[in-house]
Amino acid sequence: MAFRYGRLLAIARKEVIQLRRDARSLAMAFLVPAAMIAFFGYVISFDVKDIKIAVLDQDHSQRSRELVESFVSAGRFHVTDRLSSSGEIAPLLDRGAIRMAIVIPPGFQRRLSSGTPAPVQAIIDGADANTAGISANYATAIVTAYSATLVTRTIRASAPITPQARVWYNEALESPPMIVPGLVAVIMMVIAAMLTALTVAREWERGTMEQLAATPVHPAEVILGKLLPYLGIGLFDVTAAILIGMFVFDVPFRGSPLLLGAMATLFLVGSLGLGIYISAVLRSQLLATQVAMLATFLPSVLLSGLMFDLNGMPLVLRVISLAVPARYFITVLRGVFLKDVGLAVLWGQGLAMVFYAVIGLALAIRAFRKEIA
């Protein structure tokens, strides 16, 4: 049976008509991706701000007050309690009223004046390891900066070594530039697979597969015809997500829109093909959507590098992550969004996208059967 584009377009037109009549699919196609980008973009954040601290100043000197003021002026810490004894620290930490307690021992200024080390203790609530680690780094940086200021003030010259760190691509070290591009990949993979997971299964459940089987249509024409409308929707959603990232979360877009569009097309074709494959195999809309969610969401979140550094995972999980398409698309999105890199850098991810698209289509076409079982 010869492949004909006219029949393919007829299948695509039929799918558009069915989609227009399905309010739930329309909402999932146009409203859910934007809502998820906005919601997760605000909710997922690794920034630690307004850290509540208590201060136990046992020295009551000018230098101890200057150190406390250094914490306040940094903008990350908020002094909620001034303590008079160390016994007050534990109850505050137990209740979660503070995240950190700063203890300045007696003789702090005297030690500084004599040039001997003056220890300062920071007691941190480690129940939340991420917040505790970031808070400790902030505190260390503030104390180091204050110490360097004292050295400069004492010898009336520049400090012997002045470190200067310069961060590229995300100068303010904020979460949205890291999170939002990755969310585009994860959300689009989930939505694309779930949308097309309904297509073939819907034909079986509504009894229209008999009519489709009676027509001289090649399986590739059916699959591509069903895929085309959702590809257009997917590209629209990717564009909307990028605009939300740029204008709502102030994520800079420095790269080539054409390169990102080409990579997004390949990624969407693979995800849509996966959804159609699941739909053709299971023939149940409910079961197909559940399997599509399980097969896309968890791997994309846990094994793509969105939330966790892949290099820190066990070898087995790193090997499994090689089969997660979102891993490669996230690298593409961050590279194009933040670094303005091209194919000279992203060619490996491009090949992975091509392979994913081919595999997705091949599985969908192979699994589809016109004939009634």
Contacts in CASP RR format, 6 or more apart in sequence:
PFRMAT RR
TARGET T0000
AUTHOR 0000-0000-0000
METHOD contacts of the structure
MODEL  1
MAFRYGRLLAIARKEVIQLRRDARSLAMAFLVPAAMIAFFGYVISFDVKD
IKIAVLDQDHSQRSRELVESFVSAGRFHVTDRLSSSGEIAPLLDRGAIRM
AIVIPPGFQRRLSSGTPAPVQAIIDGADANTAGISANYATAIVTAYSATL
VTRTIRASAPITPQARVWYNEALESPPMIVPGLVAVIMMVIAAMLTALTV
AREWERGTMEQLAATPVHPAEVILGKLLPYLGIGLFDVTAAILIGMFVFD
VPFRGSPLLLGAMATLFLVGSLGLGIYISAVLRSQLLATQVAMLATFLPS
VLLSGLMFDLNGMPLVLRVISLAVPARYFITVLRGVFLKDVGLAVLWGQG
LAMVFYAVIGLALAIRAFRKEIA
1 216 0 8 1.000
1 218 0 8 1.000
2 218 0 8 1.000
3 218 0 8 1.000
3 220 0 8 1.000
3 221 0 8 1.000
4 218 0 8 1.000
4 221 0 8 1.000
7 215 0 8 1.000
7 216 0 8 1.000
7 217 0 8 1.000
7 218 0 8 1.000
7 221 0 8 1.000
8 221 0 8 1.000
8 224 0 8 1.000
8 225 0 8 1.000
8 228 0 8 1.000
9 225 0 8 1.000
11 217 0 8 1.000
11 221 0 8 1.000
11 222 0 8 1.000
11 224 0 8 1.000
11 225 0 8 1.000
11 226 0 8 1.000
12 224 0 8 1.000
12 225 0 8 1.000
12 226 0 8 1.000
12 228 0 8 1.000
12 229 0 8 1.000
15 199 0 8 1.000
15 225 0 8 1.000
15 226 0 8 1.000
15 228 0 8 1.000
15 229 0 8 1.000
15 230 0 8 1.000
16 229 0 8 1.000
18 202 0 8 1.000
19 25 0 8 1.000
19 26 0 8 1.000
19 29 0 8 1.000
19 229 0 8 1.000
20 26 0 8 1.000
25 195 0 8 1.000
25 198 0 8 1.000
28 191 0 8 1.000
28 194 0 8 1.000
28 195 0 8 1.000
29 191 0 8 1.000
29 195 0 8 1.000
29 230 0 8 1.000
29 233 0 8 1.000
29 234 0 8 1.000
29 237 0 8 1.000
30 233 0 8 1.000
30 236 0 8 1.000
30 237 0 8 1.000
32 191 0 8 1.000
33 187 0 8 1.000
33 188 0 8 1.000
33 191 0 8 1.000
33 234 0 8 1.000
33 237 0 8 1.000
33 240 0 8 1.000
33 241 0 8 1.000
34 237 0 8 1.000
34 240 0 8 1.000
34 241 0 8 1.000
34 244 0 8 1.000
36 183 0 8 1.000
36 187 0 8 1.000
37 180 0 8 1.000
37 183 0 8 1.000
37 184 0 8 1.000
37 187 0 8 1.000
37 241 0 8 1.000
37 244 0 8 1.000
37 245 0 8 1.000
38 244 0 8 1.000
38 248 0 8 1.000
40 179 0 8 1.000
40 183 0 8 1.000
40 187 0 8 1.000
41 176 0 8 1.000
41 179 0 8 1.000
41 180 0 8 1.000
41 183 0 8 1.000
41 249 0 8 1.000
44 175 0 8 1.000
44 179 0 8 1.000
44 183 0 8 1.000
44 307 0 8 1.000
45 175 0 8 1.000
45 176 0 8 1.000
45 179 0 8 1.000
46 130 0 8 1.000
46 134 0 8 1.000
46 175 0 8 1.000
46 178 0 8 1.000
46 179 0 8 1.000
47 174 0 8 1.000
47 175 0 8 1.000
48 76 0 8 1.000
48 131 0 8 1.000
48 134 0 8 1.000
48 135 0 8 1.000
48 138 0 8 1.000
49 75 0 8 1.000
49 76 0 8 1.000
50 76 0 8 1.000
50 78 0 8 1.000
51 76 0 8 1.000
51 77 0 8 1.000
51 78 0 8 1.000
51 99 0 8 1.000
51 100 0 8 1.000
51 131 0 8 1.000
51 135 0 8 1.000
51 138 0 8 1.000
52 77 0 8 1.000
52 78 0 8 1.000
52 80 0 8 1.000
52 97 0 8 1.000
52 98 0 8 1.000
52 99 0 8 1.000
52 100 0 8 1.000
53 71 0 8 1.000
53 77 0 8 1.000
53 78 0 8 1.000
53 79 0 8 1.000
53 80 0 8 1.000
53 98 0 8 1.000
53 99 0 8 1.000
53 100 0 8 1.000
53 101 0 8 1.000
53 102 0 8 1.000
54 79 0 8 1.000
54 80 0 8 1.000
54 81 0 8 1.000
54 82 0 8 1.000
54 83 0 8 1.000
54 88 0 8 1.000
54 89 0 8 1.000
54 92 0 8 1.000
54 98 0 8 1.000
54 100 0 8 1.000
54 101 0 8 1.000
54 102 0 8 1.000
55 68 0 8 1.000
55 79 0 8 1.000
55 81 0 8 1.000
55 82 0 8 1.000
55 83 0 8 1.000
55 101 0 8 1.000
55 102 0 8 1.000
55 104 0 8 1.000
56 83 0 8 1.000
56 84 0 8 1.000
56 85 0 8 1.000
56 86 0 8 1.000
56 88 0 8 1.000
56 89 0 8 1.000
56 101 0 8 1.000
56 102 0 8 1.000
56 103 0 8 1.000
56 104 0 8 1.000
57 64 0 8 1.000
57 65 0 8 1.000
57 68 0 8 1.000
57 82 0 8 1.000
57 104 0 8 1.000
58 103 0 8 1.000
58 104 0 8 1.000
58 105 0 8 1.000
58 106 0 8 1.000
58 108 0 8 1.000
59 104 0 8 1.000
59 105 0 8 1.000
59 106 0 8 1.000
59 107 0 8 1.000
59 108 0 8 1.000
59 109 0 8 1.000
61 107 0 8 1.000
61 108 0 8 1.000
61 109 0 8 1.000
62 109 0 8 1.000
63 108 0 8 1.000
63 109 0 8 1.000
63 112 0 8 1.000
63 150 0 8 1.000
64 104 0 8 1.000
64 108 0 8 1.000
64 109 0 8 1.000
66 146 0 8 1.000
67 104 0 8 1.000
67 108 0 8 1.000
67 120 0 8 1.000
67 143 0 8 1.000
67 146 0 8 1.000
68 79 0 8 1.000
68 102 0 8 1.000
68 104 0 8 1.000
70 142 0 8 1.000
70 143 0 8 1.000
70 145 0 8 1.000
70 146 0 8 1.000
71 77 0 8 1.000
71 79 0 8 1.000
71 102 0 8 1.000
71 139 0 8 1.000
71 142 0 8 1.000
72 78 0 8 1.000
72 79 0 8 1.000
74 138 0 8 1.000
74 142 0 8 1.000
76 138 0 8 1.000
77 100 0 8 1.000
77 138 0 8 1.000
80 97 0 8 1.000
80 98 0 8 1.000
81 88 0 8 1.000
81 92 0 8 1.000
81 97 0 8 1.000
81 98 0 8 1.000
83 89 0 8 1.000
83 101 0 8 1.000
86 103 0 8 1.000
89 101 0 8 1.000
89 103 0 8 1.000
89 123 0 8 1.000
92 98 0 8 1.000
92 101 0 8 1.000
93 101 0 8 1.000
93 123 0 8 1.000
93 125 0 8 1.000
96 125 0 8 1.000
98 125 0 8 1.000
99 124 0 8 1.000
99 125 0 8 1.000
99 131 0 8 1.000
99 132 0 8 1.000
99 135 0 8 1.000
100 122 0 8 1.000
100 123 0 8 1.000
100 124 0 8 1.000
100 125 0 8 1.000
100 135 0 8 1.000
100 139 0 8 1.000
101 122 0 8 1.000
101 123 0 8 1.000
102 120 0 8 1.000
102 121 0 8 1.000
102 122 0 8 1.000
102 139 0 8 1.000
103 120 0 8 1.000
103 121 0 8 1.000
103 122 0 8 1.000
103 123 0 8 1.000
104 120 0 8 1.000
105 118 0 8 1.000
105 119 0 8 1.000
105 120 0 8 1.000
105 121 0 8 1.000
107 118 0 8 1.000
108 118 0 8 1.000
108 120 0 8 1.000
111 117 0 8 1.000
111 118 0 8 1.000
112 118 0 8 1.000
112 150 0 8 1.000
120 143 0 8 1.000
122 136 0 8 1.000
122 139 0 8 1.000
124 132 0 8 1.000
124 133 0 8 1.000
124 135 0 8 1.000
124 136 0 8 1.000
124 139 0 8 1.000
125 131 0 8 1.000
125 132 0 8 1.000
126 132 0 8 1.000
148 159 0 8 1.000
148 162 0 8 1.000
151 159 0 8 1.000
152 158 0 8 1.000
152 159 0 8 1.000
167 173 0 8 1.000
169 177 0 8 1.000
169 338 0 8 1.000
169 339 0 8 1.000
170 177 0 8 1.000
170 178 0 8 1.000
170 338 0 8 1.000
176 245 0 8 1.000
176 249 0 8 1.000
176 250 0 8 1.000
176 251 0 8 1.000
177 251 0 8 1.000
177 252 0 8 1.000
177 337 0 8 1.000
177 338 0 8 1.000
178 334 0 8 1.000
179 306 0 8 1.000
180 244 0 8 1.000
180 245 0 8 1.000
180 249 0 8 1.000
180 251 0 8 1.000
181 251 0 8 1.000
181 330 0 8 1.000
181 333 0 8 1.000
181 334 0 8 1.000
181 337 0 8 1.000
181 338 0 8 1.000
182 304 0 8 1.000
182 306 0 8 1.000
182 326 0 8 1.000
182 330 0 8 1.000
182 333 0 8 1.000
182 334 0 8 1.000
183 241 0 8 1.000
183 306 0 8 1.000
184 238 0 8 1.000
184 241 0 8 1.000
184 242 0 8 1.000
184 333 0 8 1.000
185 267 0 8 1.000
185 300 0 8 1.000
185 304 0 8 1.000
185 306 0 8 1.000
185 326 0 8 1.000
185 329 0 8 1.000
185 330 0 8 1.000
185 333 0 8 1.000
186 297 0 8 1.000
186 300 0 8 1.000
186 301 0 8 1.000
186 304 0 8 1.000
186 306 0 8 1.000
186 326 0 8 1.000
186 330 0 8 1.000
187 241 0 8 1.000
188 234 0 8 1.000
188 237 0 8 1.000
188 238 0 8 1.000
188 241 0 8 1.000
188 264 0 8 1.000
188 267 0 8 1.000
188 268 0 8 1.000
188 271 0 8 1.000
189 267 0 8 1.000
189 271 0 8 1.000
189 296 0 8 1.000
189 300 0 8 1.000
189 325 0 8 1.000
189 326 0 8 1.000
189 329 0 8 1.000
190 292 0 8 1.000
190 293 0 8 1.000
190 296 0 8 1.000
190 297 0 8 1.000
190 300 0 8 1.000
191 234 0 8 1.000
191 237 0 8 1.000
192 230 0 8 1.000
192 234 0 8 1.000
192 268 0 8 1.000
192 270 0 8 1.000
192 271 0 8 1.000
192 272 0 8 1.000
192 275 0 8 1.000
193 271 0 8 1.000
193 272 0 8 1.000
193 274 0 8 1.000
193 275 0 8 1.000
193 278 0 8 1.000
193 292 0 8 1.000
193 293 0 8 1.000
193 295 0 8 1.000
193 296 0 8 1.000
194 275 0 8 1.000
194 289 0 8 1.000
194 292 0 8 1.000
194 293 0 8 1.000
194 296 0 8 1.000
195 230 0 8 1.000
195 233 0 8 1.000
195 272 0 8 1.000
195 275 0 8 1.000
196 226 0 8 1.000
196 227 0 8 1.000
196 230 0 8 1.000
196 272 0 8 1.000
196 273 0 8 1.000
196 274 0 8 1.000
196 275 0 8 1.000
196 276 0 8 1.000
196 279 0 8 1.000
197 275 0 8 1.000
197 276 0 8 1.000
197 278 0 8 1.000
197 279 0 8 1.000
197 285 0 8 1.000
197 288 0 8 1.000
197 289 0 8 1.000
197 291 0 8 1.000
197 292 0 8 1.000
198 279 0 8 1.000
198 285 0 8 1.000
198 288 0 8 1.000
198 289 0 8 1.000
199 226 0 8 1.000
199 276 0 8 1.000
199 279 0 8 1.000
200 226 0 8 1.000
200 276 0 8 1.000
200 279 0 8 1.000
200 280 0 8 1.000
200 283 0 8 1.000
200 368 0 8 1.000
201 279 0 8 1.000
201 280 0 8 1.000
201 282 0 8 1.000
201 283 0 8 1.000
201 284 0 8 1.000
201 285 0 8 1.000
201 287 0 8 1.000
201 288 0 8 1.000
202 279 0 8 1.000
202 285 0 8 1.000
203 209 0 8 1.000
203 212 0 8 1.000
204 283 0 8 1.000
204 284 0 8 1.000
205 283 0 8 1.000
205 284 0 8 1.000
205 285 0 8 1.000
209 370 0 8 1.000
209 372 0 8 1.000
210 372 0 8 1.000
212 222 0 8 1.000
212 370 0 8 1.000
213 370 0 8 1.000
213 371 0 8 1.000
213 372 0 8 1.000
217 370 0 8 1.000
219 365 0 8 1.000
219 368 0 8 1.000
219 369 0 8 1.000
219 370 0 8 1.000
220 365 0 8 1.000
222 368 0 8 1.000
222 370 0 8 1.000
223 273 0 8 1.000
223 276 0 8 1.000
223 361 0 8 1.000
223 364 0 8 1.000
223 365 0 8 1.000
223 368 0 8 1.000
224 361 0 8 1.000
226 276 0 8 1.000
227 269 0 8 1.000
227 272 0 8 1.000
227 273 0 8 1.000
227 276 0 8 1.000
227 361 0 8 1.000
227 364 0 8 1.000
230 268 0 8 1.000
230 272 0 8 1.000
231 265 0 8 1.000
231 268 0 8 1.000
231 269 0 8 1.000
231 272 0 8 1.000
234 268 0 8 1.000
235 261 0 8 1.000
235 264 0 8 1.000
235 265 0 8 1.000
235 268 0 8 1.000
238 261 0 8 1.000
238 264 0 8 1.000
238 268 0 8 1.000
242 253 0 8 1.000
242 260 0 8 1.000
245 251 0 8 1.000
246 252 0 8 1.000
246 253 0 8 1.000
251 337 0 8 1.000
251 338 0 8 1.000
252 337 0 8 1.000
252 338 0 8 1.000
253 336 0 8 1.000
253 337 0 8 1.000
254 336 0 8 1.000
254 337 0 8 1.000
254 338 0 8 1.000
254 339 0 8 1.000
254 340 0 8 1.000
255 335 0 8 1.000
255 336 0 8 1.000
255 337 0 8 1.000
255 339 0 8 1.000
255 340 0 8 1.000
255 341 0 8 1.000
255 342 0 8 1.000
256 336 0 8 1.000
256 340 0 8 1.000
256 342 0 8 1.000
259 336 0 8 1.000
259 342 0 8 1.000
259 343 0 8 1.000
259 346 0 8 1.000
260 332 0 8 1.000
260 333 0 8 1.000
260 336 0 8 1.000
263 329 0 8 1.000
263 332 0 8 1.000
263 336 0 8 1.000
263 346 0 8 1.000
263 349 0 8 1.000
263 350 0 8 1.000
263 353 0 8 1.000
264 329 0 8 1.000
266 350 0 8 1.000
266 353 0 8 1.000
266 354 0 8 1.000
266 356 0 8 1.000
266 357 0 8 1.000
267 325 0 8 1.000
267 329 0 8 1.000
267 353 0 8 1.000
267 356 0 8 1.000
267 357 0 8 1.000
269 357 0 8 1.000
269 360 0 8 1.000
269 361 0 8 1.000
270 325 0 8 1.000
270 356 0 8 1.000
270 357 0 8 1.000
270 359 0 8 1.000
270 360 0 8 1.000
270 361 0 8 1.000
271 296 0 8 1.000
271 325 0 8 1.000
273 360 0 8 1.000
273 361 0 8 1.000
273 363 0 8 1.000
273 364 0 8 1.000
274 292 0 8 1.000
274 295 0 8 1.000
274 296 0 8 1.000
274 360 0 8 1.000
274 363 0 8 1.000
274 364 0 8 1.000
275 288 0 8 1.000
275 292 0 8 1.000
275 364 0 8 1.000
276 364 0 8 1.000
276 367 0 8 1.000
276 368 0 8 1.000
277 360 0 8 1.000
277 363 0 8 1.000
277 364 0 8 1.000
277 367 0 8 1.000
278 288 0 8 1.000
278 291 0 8 1.000
278 292 0 8 1.000
278 295 0 8 1.000
279 285 0 8 1.000
279 288 0 8 1.000
280 364 0 8 1.000
280 367 0 8 1.000
280 368 0 8 1.000
280 369 0 8 1.000
281 367 0 8 1.000
282 288 0 8 1.000
282 291 0 8 1.000
299 324 0 8 1.000
299 326 0 8 1.000
300 306 0 8 1.000
300 324 0 8 1.000
300 326 0 8 1.000
301 307 0 8 1.000
302 308 0 8 1.000
303 310 0 8 1.000
303 313 0 8 1.000
303 317 0 8 1.000
303 320 0 8 1.000
303 321 0 8 1.000
303 324 0 8 1.000
303 327 0 8 1.000
304 321 0 8 1.000
304 324 0 8 1.000
304 326 0 8 1.000
304 327 0 8 1.000
304 330 0 8 1.000
305 321 0 8 1.000
305 327 0 8 1.000
305 330 0 8 1.000
306 326 0 8 1.000
306 330 0 8 1.000
310 317 0 8 1.000
310 318 0 8 1.000
310 321 0 8 1.000
310 327 0 8 1.000
311 318 0 8 1.000
313 321 0 8 1.000
321 327 0 8 1.000
325 352 0 8 1.000
325 353 0 8 1.000
325 356 0 8 1.000
328 348 0 8 1.000
328 349 0 8 1.000
328 350 0 8 1.000
328 352 0 8 1.000
328 353 0 8 1.000
328 356 0 8 1.000
329 349 0 8 1.000
329 353 0 8 1.000
331 346 0 8 1.000
331 349 0 8 1.000
332 346 0 8 1.000
332 349 0 8 1.000
332 350 0 8 1.000
332 353 0 8 1.000
335 341 0 8 1.000
335 345 0 8 1.000
335 346 0 8 1.000
336 342 0 8 1.000
336 346 0 8 1.000
339 345 0 8 1.000
343 350 0 8 1.000
END
